[in-house]
Amino acid sequence: MRASDEPRSEAGQVLVMNNERFVVPEILFRPDDIGKFHSVIKVRSDLAQGLQQMGLASTVAYVISLLPEDLHEMFWANIGLIGGNTNLPGFRARLSVLLSRFPNKTVLIISRSGYKSYNL
């Protein structure tokens, strides 16, 4: 990767990224997009419908709903994001928008860890 103001090297290869930059992380929030095909290729009908699983926001809401009711407010107010995909730009904001659609009696608080993870 190079910054937009850096010159291209003659020996380097160029891979142009379009909507892939947004589509791949969006799978975390909408796994039903996996397997949806919009082409003339014939595919199995189960693949054409997409993956039938909950996204991240629905999973968080579901897990909190399984807890005793007197703990719901505490968990809605203490959602923590740590490492990995949570470092993607806009991840916290996107999750916050989706979680705000679920009914709860308290203020939704999503905090992000300051810990940086590195691939070794």
Backbone as numpy.savetxt, mean C-alpha at the origin, in Angstrom:
# Nx Ny Nz CAx CAy CAz Cx Cy Cz
19.74 4.15 -10.73 18.89 5.33 -10.73 19.77 6.56 -10.73
19.25 7.59 -11.33 19.97 8.86 -11.35 18.96 9.98 -11.10
19.45 11.08 -10.60 18.59 12.24 -10.41 18.25 12.83 -11.77
17.16 13.54 -11.86 16.72 14.09 -13.14 17.71 15.09 -13.72
18.51 15.73 -12.86 19.47 16.71 -13.35 20.83 16.11 -13.70
21.03 14.82 -13.43 22.29 14.15 -13.78 22.29 13.78 -15.26
23.45 13.94 -15.93 23.51 13.55 -17.33 23.51 12.02 -17.48
23.00 11.54 -18.60 22.99 10.10 -18.88 24.38 9.68 -19.33
24.80 8.51 -18.87 26.07 7.98 -19.35 25.82 7.24 -20.65
26.83 7.21 -21.49 26.70 6.54 -22.79 26.52 5.03 -22.62
27.12 4.45 -21.58 27.08 3.01 -21.38 25.81 2.57 -20.64
25.09 3.50 -20.06 23.92 3.15 -19.24 22.72 2.76 -20.07
21.84 2.03 -19.45 20.59 1.65 -20.07 19.48 2.51 -19.50
18.44 2.71 -20.27 17.33 3.53 -19.84 16.07 2.67 -19.77
15.44 2.67 -18.64 14.16 1.99 -18.46 13.14 3.06 -18.09
12.22 3.31 -18.96 11.22 4.34 -18.73 10.09 3.75 -17.89
9.80 4.38 -16.77 8.73 3.92 -15.89 7.55 4.87 -16.05
6.41 4.33 -16.28 5.19 5.13 -16.40 4.31 4.88 -15.19
3.14 4.32 -15.39 2.21 4.10 -14.28 2.65 2.97 -13.35
3.71 2.21 -13.71 4.20 1.14 -12.84 4.62 1.68 -11.48
5.09 2.92 -11.44 5.52 3.52 -10.18 4.37 3.62 -9.19
3.17 3.71 -9.69 2.00 3.86 -8.83 1.22 2.56 -8.69
1.21 1.76 -9.73 0.41 0.54 -9.75 0.96 -0.49 -8.77
2.26 -0.68 -8.73 2.84 -1.72 -7.87 2.57 -1.45 -6.40
2.84 -0.26 -5.85 2.50 -0.04 -4.44 1.00 -0.07 -4.16
0.19 0.28 -5.14 -1.26 0.28 -4.94 -1.81 -1.11 -4.68
-1.09 -2.14 -5.09 -1.51 -3.53 -4.85 -1.67 -3.79 -3.35
-0.89 -3.12 -2.51 -1.02 -3.29 -1.06 -2.40 -2.86 -0.57
-2.95 -1.86 -1.22 -4.25 -1.34 -0.80 -5.41 -1.97 -1.57
-5.13 -2.47 -2.79 -6.16 -3.07 -3.63 -5.65 -4.36 -4.25
-5.52 -5.43 -3.48 -5.02 -6.68 -4.05 -5.95 -7.28 -5.09
-7.19 -6.82 -5.14 -8.11 -7.32 -6.16 -7.69 -6.89 -7.57
-6.75 -5.95 -7.67 -6.22 -5.55 -8.99 -5.28 -6.60 -9.57
-4.76 -7.49 -8.74 -3.85 -8.52 -9.23 -4.63 -9.48 -10.12
-4.11 -9.71 -11.29 -4.73 -10.68 -12.18 -5.78 -10.13 -13.10
-6.13 -8.86 -12.95 -7.10 -8.29 -13.87 -6.42 -8.01 -15.20
-6.97 -8.56 -16.23 -6.38 -8.41 -17.56 -7.31 -7.59 -18.44
-6.73 -6.67 -19.16 -7.51 -5.85 -20.09 -6.92 -6.03 -21.49
-6.83 -7.25 -21.92 -6.26 -7.51 -23.23 -7.09 -8.57 -23.95
-6.68 -8.89 -25.14 -7.41 -9.88 -25.92 -6.99 -11.30 -25.60
-5.98 -11.45 -24.74 -5.51 -12.78 -24.38 -6.56 -13.46 -23.51
-6.89 -14.71 -23.84 -7.86 -15.45 -23.03 -7.15 -15.98 -21.79
-7.75 -15.74 -20.64 -7.19 -16.20 -19.38 -8.25 -16.96 -18.61
-7.80 -17.66 -17.59 -8.75 -18.36 -16.73 -9.70 -17.34 -16.11
-10.94 -17.72 -15.93 -11.93 -16.77 -15.41 -11.60 -16.30 -14.00
-10.96 -17.15 -13.16 -10.63 -16.73 -11.81 -9.54 -15.67 -11.81
-8.63 -15.71 -12.78 -7.60 -14.68 -12.89 -8.17 -13.38 -13.42
-9.10 -13.48 -14.32 -9.69 -12.28 -14.93 -10.45 -11.46 -13.89
-10.95 -12.11 -12.85 -11.71 -11.39 -11.82 -10.81 -10.72 -10.79
-9.57 -11.08 -10.69 -8.67 -10.48 -9.72 -8.57 -11.32 -8.45
-7.61 -10.99 -7.63 -7.37 -11.70 -6.38 -8.39 -11.25 -5.34
-9.08 -12.20 -4.74 -10.14 -11.87 -3.79 -9.60 -11.85 -2.36
-8.93 -10.77 -2.01 -8.39 -10.59 -0.66 -8.59 -9.15 -0.22
-8.58 -8.95 1.11 -8.70 -7.61 1.64 -7.40 -6.85 1.44
-7.52 -5.55 1.26 -6.36 -4.68 1.20 -5.87 -4.36 2.61
-4.82 -3.58 2.69 -4.21 -3.26 3.98 -5.17 -2.54 4.92
-5.88 -1.54 4.43 -6.80 -0.79 5.29 -7.93 -1.69 5.82
-8.48 -2.51 4.95 -9.55 -3.43 5.38 -9.02 -4.44 6.39
-7.80 -4.88 6.22 -7.21 -5.84 7.15 -7.01 -5.21 8.52
-6.52 -3.98 8.55 -6.33 -3.28 9.83 -7.67 -3.12 10.54
-8.69 -2.67 9.82 -10.01 -2.49 10.41 -10.58 -3.81 10.90
-10.39 -4.87 10.14 -10.90 -6.18 10.53 -10.22 -6.69 11.80
-8.91 -6.55 11.86 -8.17 -7.02 13.04 -8.60 -6.25 14.29
-8.76 -4.94 14.16 -9.21 -4.14 15.31 -10.61 -4.57 15.73
-11.47 -4.92 14.78 -12.84 -5.35 15.11 -12.86 -6.66 15.88
-11.81 -7.47 15.75 -11.74 -8.75 16.46 -11.36 -8.59 17.94
-10.82 -7.43 18.29 -10.41 -7.17 19.67 -11.63 -6.87 20.54
-11.49 -6.99 21.85 -12.59 -6.59 22.72 -12.96 -5.13 22.45
-14.25 -4.83 22.50 -14.74 -3.51 22.10 -14.12 -2.36 22.90
-13.81 -2.60 24.17 -13.23 -1.52 24.97 -11.79 -1.17 24.56
-11.17 -1.98 23.71 -9.82 -1.69 23.21 -9.80 -1.03 21.83
-10.93 -0.97 21.16 -10.98 -0.44 19.80 -10.40 0.97 19.71
-10.85 1.88 20.58 -10.38 3.27 20.52 -8.87 3.36 20.66
-8.32 2.59 21.58 -6.87 2.63 21.81 -6.11 2.18 20.56
-6.59 1.16 19.89 -5.89 0.66 18.71 -6.07 1.58 17.50
-7.25 2.21 17.35 -7.43 3.17 16.25 -6.52 4.38 16.45
-6.21 4.70 17.71 -5.37 5.86 18.00 -3.89 5.52 18.04
-3.52 4.28 17.79 -2.11 3.87 17.89 -1.73 2.91 16.77
-1.87 3.36 15.53 -1.45 2.55 14.39 -0.04 2.96 14.03
0.87 2.01 14.02 2.27 2.31 13.74 2.74 1.70 12.43
3.50 2.47 11.68 4.09 2.01 10.42 5.59 1.87 10.61
6.11 0.69 10.30 7.52 0.43 10.53 8.16 -0.19 9.30
9.19 0.45 8.76 10.06 -0.09 7.72 9.39 -0.51 6.43
10.18 -1.14 5.58 9.72 -1.74 4.33 8.91 -0.82 3.45
7.74 -1.28 3.05 6.89 -0.53 2.13 6.35 0.76 2.73
6.38 0.90 4.04 5.88 2.13 4.66 6.77 3.32 4.32
7.95 3.07 3.78 8.84 4.15 3.36 8.48 4.72 1.99
7.53 4.12 1.30 7.11 4.64 0.00 6.47 6.01 0.18
6.78 6.96 -0.70 6.18 8.29 -0.58 4.65 8.20 -0.65
3.98 8.88 0.26 2.52 8.92 0.26 1.85 7.73 0.91
2.62 6.76 1.42 2.03 5.55 2.00 1.14 5.90 3.19
1.67 6.69 4.11 0.92 7.04 5.32 -0.36 7.80 4.97
-0.26 8.75 4.06 -1.43 9.54 3.67 -2.49 8.66 3.01
-2.07 7.76 2.15 -3.02 6.86 1.46 -3.73 5.96 2.46
-2.97 5.39 3.38 -3.57 4.52 4.40 -4.52 5.32 5.28
-4.15 6.53 5.62 -4.99 7.37 6.46 -6.33 7.66 5.79
-6.31 7.97 4.51 -7.56 8.24 3.77 -8.45 7.01 3.76
-7.87 5.85 3.50 -8.67 4.63 3.44 -9.22 4.24 4.81
-8.40 4.38 5.86 -8.87 4.02 7.20 -9.91 4.99 7.73
-9.88 6.24 7.27 -10.86 7.22 7.75 -12.28 6.88 7.27
-12.39 6.00 6.30 -13.71 5.57 5.81 -14.38 4.57 6.72
-13.62 3.99 7.65 -14.19 3.01 8.58 -14.71 3.75 9.81
-15.88 3.35 10.30 -16.42 4.05 11.47 -15.64 3.71 12.74
-15.25 4.74 13.45 -14.64 4.56 14.76 -14.96 5.78 15.60
-14.86 5.63 16.91 -15.27 6.69 17.83 -14.12 7.60 18.25
-12.95 7.37 17.76 -11.79 8.15 18.19 -11.05 8.73 17.00
-10.12 9.58 17.28 -9.29 10.18 16.23 -8.29 9.13 15.75
-8.19 9.00 14.45 -7.26 8.07 13.84 -5.86 8.66 13.90
-4.92 7.93 14.50 -3.54 8.40 14.59 -2.64 7.33 13.99
-1.93 7.71 12.93 -0.98 6.79 12.29 0.39 7.41 12.42
1.26 6.74 13.15 2.61 7.25 13.31 3.59 6.38 12.55
4.69 6.99 12.15 5.70 6.30 11.35 7.00 6.26 12.14
7.62 5.12 12.14 8.89 4.95 12.84 9.98 5.74 12.13
10.93 6.24 12.91 12.06 6.93 12.33 13.15 5.98 11.89
12.95 4.69 12.13 13.94 3.67 11.79 14.03 3.51 10.28
15.21 3.55 9.76 15.43 3.33 8.32 15.98 1.94 8.13
15.40 1.20 7.21 15.92 -0.14 6.92 16.71 -0.09 5.61
17.74 -0.89 5.51 18.58 -0.92 4.33 18.72 -2.35 3.86
18.74 -2.53 2.55 18.99 -3.84 1.99 20.49 -4.10 1.99
20.90 -5.22 2.55 22.33 -5.54 2.60 22.66 -6.66 1.65
